[in-house]
Amino acid sequence: MKYIKKAIYFITNLERAIASITLTVMMFFTAVAVILRSFSKPIVGDYELTELFMLILIMTSLGYAERDNKHISIGIIVDRFPNYIQSLLNIIARMLTLIFCIIVSLIFLLNLIKNGETQSTELLRISFLPFKLLIVIGFLSWGLESLIRVASSLKDLLKKDGNEGGDGVHVD
C-alpha cells in the first residue's frame, strides 16, 4: 500500500506542477491578449486557448484538492452528528466520489474508443483528444486520492473503534 500511495502522490504532485505552470501561462497570455486588443491587434483564438487552459487547470487540480481536503464541503447537518457517524458518512461520501470518478473516466474512454477523434476547436482546429485524455487522468487521480482517504479513514475508524468503543474518531 505504501508504494501505491507514493505512486499516486507522485501523479498528484506532477499534476499540481502542471496546474501551476498552466495558471502562470494563462495569466500572462490573458494579460498580453488584453493589451494587444487595446492596440487593435487581437490574438486569434484567444478565447479558445483560454478555455483550453482552464480545462487543463481544473483537471490537473482535482487530485491535489482531494489530497489536501480543499474541495468545498458544507456540514450544517453532518457536523451535529457524533464523530463516529461523521466518519462513516465521510467514508460513504469518498466512496461515492470514487464511483463518480470511475464512471466519468469510463464514459470519456468509451466515447473516445467508439467515436474516434474527429472533434476539434472551431477556430484554431486544436484536437480535443489530449484534453479528453486529460479529463480521464484528472478524474482518475481524484478517485485514487479519494480511495487513499477512504483507506485512511477506515483504518482510523477501526483503530478508534477497537480502543475506545467508537467515540472520539478524528474526521479529516
N, C-alpha and C positions, 0 to 999 in steps of 0.2 A: 504493500500500500504506500510505503514511503516513497518509492521510486515513481509510482504512478502520480502521486501528489506533486513531486518535483517536476515531472514532465508537464503536468497541467499548469503549474505555476510558471514554467518556462514559456509556454504558449501564451499565457495571460500577460506575462511581462513583455513579451515580444509585441503582442497586440497593443499594450499600453504605450510602448515606444512608437509604434506606427501611428496611434491616435495623437500623440503629442506632436509628432512631425507633421501630420496632416493638419492639425489645428494651426500650427505655425505657418505652414504654406498657405492655408486657406485665408488666414488673417492678412498676410502680405499680398496675396493675389487679389483679395477684395479691395484692399486699400489702393493698389495700383489700378484696378479696374475703375474705381470711383474717380480717381484723379484723372485718368485718361479720358473718361467720359466727360468730365468737366472741360476738357480741351477739344471736345468733339472728335476724339479718336477712340471709340469704344473697342473693347476686346470682343471679337466674335465668339459667341458661345460661352460668355462668362457665367450666365445663369445655369447652363447645363453643367459646366465644370464645378460650380459652387454646390449644386445639388449632389453631384458625384462625391465631392469632398465631404459633404455632410453624411452621406451614406457610409463612407469609409470611417469617418469619425465615430458614428454611432455604433456600427457593427464591431469595431475594434475596442469599444469601451464597455461592452456588455459584461464580459467575463470579469474584467477588473472591478467594475462596480459591484458585482456579486461578491467577489472575494473580500472587498473592503466594506461590505454592507452599506453601499451608497445608494441603492435603489430606494425610491420613496415608499414608505410604509406608514399607514395610519392605524393606530391601535386604540381607538376610542373605546371599543368594547373589549378587545382581547387583553388590554392592559389591566383590566379589572379582575381577570381570572387568576387563580393561583398559578405559581410558577410552573408547576408540573403540567397543567393544561396548556399554558402558553408554549411550553417546549413541544408538546405533542402537535399543537396547531402549527408551530413553526416548521416542524418536520413535514407535516402534510403539505404546507404551502411550498416548501422547497421541492418536494416530490412532484407536485403539480407543475412547478416551474420546469423541472427536468422533463416531464412528459410533454409539456408545451414546446420546449426547445427541440426535442426529438421530432415531434410532429412537423414543426415548421421546417426543420432541416430536411426531412424526408420529402416533404411536398416540393421544396425547391429542387432537390436532386432528381426526383421523379419527373418534374416538369422539364428539367434540362435533358434528361435521357429521352423522354417522349417527344419533345418538340425540337430538339437540337438547338442550335443557336442561330437565330435569324434576326433577333431584335437588336436594335442599336438606338442611340440618341438621334433625335431628328435633325439637328443642325450639323453637328460635328461627326456623326456616324461612328461614335465610340460604342463598341460591342458591350452588351450587358453581361456577357459570360463571366468575366472576372469578378464583377460586382455580385452576381448571383452566388458564385462560389464563396465570396467573402461573407455573404449573408449566412450561408451554411456554416462556415467556420465560426462566425461570431455567435450564432445561436448554440452551436455545439460547445464552445468554450463556456458560455453562460451555463448551459446544462451541466457540464462537468464540474464547474465550480459549485453549483448547487448540490451535486452529488457528494462532493467533499464536505460541504457543510451539513448535509444530512448525516453522513457517517460520523462526523464530529459531534453533532447534536445527539445522535443515538448513543454514542459512546459515553458522553457526559450524562445523559439521562439514565442509562443503565448503571453507571457508576454511582450516581447520586441515589438512585432508587434502591440499590443494594445496601448502601451505607446509611442512608438517612430516611428510608421509608417513603421517598418521593418528594419530600419537602426541600425547598431551597435550591432548585435546579437553576443553573445560570442560563439565561437566554441571551443569545447574541444580539 
